Amino acid sequence: SLRGEMSEGRYAAGDKLPTEAALAARFGVNRHTVRHALSALVDEGLVRTRRGAGAFVAMAPTDYPIGRRTRFTENLRRAGRFPGRRILSIEPRAATAGEAAALQIPEGAPVVATHSLSLGDGHPLALAESIYPCARLPGIEEALAEGRGVTHALSRAGVADYTRLSTRITAVPADATQALHLQVSEGAPLVRTRSLNADPEGRPVEYGTTWWAGERVTLTLDS
């Protein structure tokens, strides 16, 4: 019955299903039987459960291409999703050794770090940290604060176009904070990407780390 109701659209992707008690009462069975049925739907990929929150209709994974011109808004729209981004923080600070090496700036040089949550159709897809070199991008902090996206902010800072130099992909478990933002269980599989974007002259302008909700995104590599 639940499988049919999901296929008919009564429960859409991301919707919460009734509680175990409500389902047990509706179908006249005990809660053990309900758990067994939900577990079968989880195994089929139709439902996901979150400890303490309940059972939800699973979203079909979003195909997200990674290539030389990776743009979040364009990628989501091509996949038929409505893109969104929530800025969590914008922090000016000194570059760490790893950030400085990636951005080809001195260790301790001023950078702006942003933390954001990317959404597809209102559902969380990814957490991201992006690092921008201040000396190379005058006014970047103010441009990022406008909240109109990375492409707009870099354009305001004098970078009319940028391309991806490299992407490293690793699987990692979600920590407590990531699980809270991405609405997954702590320890759930995430796909972590570390990327470097450069201006037309090849100078690095953004060093980013993104943690993707593994069950909601399929990363594809564009040649």
N, C-alpha and C positions, 0 to 999 in steps of 0.2 A: 504493500500500500504506500509506504513512504517513497519507494523508488518511483512508483507511478506518479505520485504527487510532485516529486522533483522534476520529472520529465515534462509534466504538464505546466510547470512554472508556478505552482502554488507556493513552493519554497524556492527562492532564487539563490544564486551563488552568494555566500556570505551570511545568509539568514540563519538564525538560531532555531534549532528544532525544539519541540516541547520537551519538558523535563522527563526523566525516566518515570517518575510517579504519574505524570499526565499520560504518557504513552501506555503504561501498564493499565491505567484505568480505562483508557479508550479501547484497547484491544482485549481487555479481560484476561491479562496474563500477569505473571509475577515479574519483578524487576530483573531477576536473573535472565529471564527470557528476553527482555528488552535489551539488556546489555549485550547478549549474544547476537541479537539482530543488528544492533548498531555496530558491533565489532565486524560483522560481515560487510556492512556498508563501508566501513573504514578500509577494509581489505580491498574492496572494489574501487577505492579512490573517490567515492561519492560523498563521503562524510569525513570530517576531521573533528577530533575531540580536544578540548583544552581543560586540563585539570582545574577544577574549581569553577569553571565557566560553563561547561556543557558541551553539546554537540552542534556542529555547524555544517551547512552545505558547503562542500569544497568548491573552490573556484577552479575553472579550467586554467592551466598554466598559461601565462602570457609569453609569447615568443618575443625575445628581446635580442636583436642583432647587435654584435659588437664588431665594429670595423674602424676604419680611419676617420669616419665622420659620425661618431656616436652622439646622438641627441635624444635626451629622454623624452621630451614632449613629442617629437616626430615619431619615435619608435612606438610609443604607446598609442598614438592616433592610428598609425598603420596597423596595429594589432587590434583595432576596434575598441580600445579602452579610452576612457576619459582621464587624462593625466592631471595630477595634482602634486604639489610639493609644500611641505610645512617646514619653515625654518625653525629649528630648535634653539640655536645659538650662533652668534657671530663674535669671534674672540680674537683681538689682536694679541700676538705674543711673539716669542723668539723661536726660530726654527730649531728643531732637534737635529742631531747629526744625520739621521736617516733622511729627513725631509730636505735638509740642505744639500745632501749628495744628489738626491733625485732632481731637485730644482736647480742645481748648479749655482748655488749661492753660498756665502760663508755660513758656517754654523753660528747660530745666535742672531742671524739677520732677521729683521722684522717681517713677519708673515701675518696673514689673516686666516684663521681656521673657522670653517662653518660646519655645523652639524645640522642635518636635515632628514626629514622623513618623506619618502616618495610614495605616492598613492596611485592606484589604478582603479577607476570607478569607485573611489572613496575608500578602498581597502588598502592597508599598508603592504607595500611590495619590498621596500628596501630602506635601510638606514645608511647614511653616507657622511663621511668626513672629507672635506676638501681643503687643501692648503694652497694659498696664493701668495706669491712674493710681492711685497709692497713696493720695493724700489722699481720693479719692472712694470708694475700696474698702478700708476698713480690714481687715487680716488676709488680703488677697488672696494674698500670697506663700505663706503657710502653707496656705491652702485649695488653691492650685494644686499644692503639693507632695504633697497626698494622692492625686493621680493619678486622680481620679474624673470628670474632664471639666470643660469650661468652664461648663456650666450649673450643676453642683454648686458649683464654686468661686465663681461670681458670687452664687449663693444664700447661701453662707456669708458673703459680704462684704456682704450686705444688699440684693442686687438679685434680687428674686423672679422677674422676667421681663425679657426684652430683645428688641429687634427690630432688623432690619437697616435702616440709614439709606441706605447706598449701597454699590455694588460697581462697581469698574472692572476691565475684563478686557483683558489684553494677551498676545500670544504672544511667548515669549522662548526662546533656546537654553539648554540645561542646561550649567552650569559643571561642573568636575570633582567638586566636593563634592556637588552636587545629583545628578549622575549616579551617584555611588557609593551614596548613600542610596536613590535611587529605582530603582536597578538598570536604568538605561538608558544608552545611549551618550552620551559627552560631545558636546554640540552637538545632541542630540535635542530635538524641539519640546516645550516645556512651555507650559501655559496659566497665566499669573499673574493672580491676583485680588487686589485691594486693597479691603478692606471696612471699614465702620465700624458698630459696634453701639451701641445706646443703651438706657438704662433707660426706664421708662414716662414719666418726666418729660422725656425727650428729651436727657438728658445723656450724652455719649459715655462708654462703659465699656470698649470694646475696639477697638483699631485693629490690623487683621491683614493680613498678606501671605501668600498661599498659592501654592505652585508645584505644579501638578497634572501628573502624567504624562499627556501628551496622548493616548497610545494606549490608556489604560485608563479614562478618564473622559470622559463627555459631559455638559457643563454645560447645564442647561436653565433658562430664566428663567421663574419663576412670576409671573403677573400678580396 
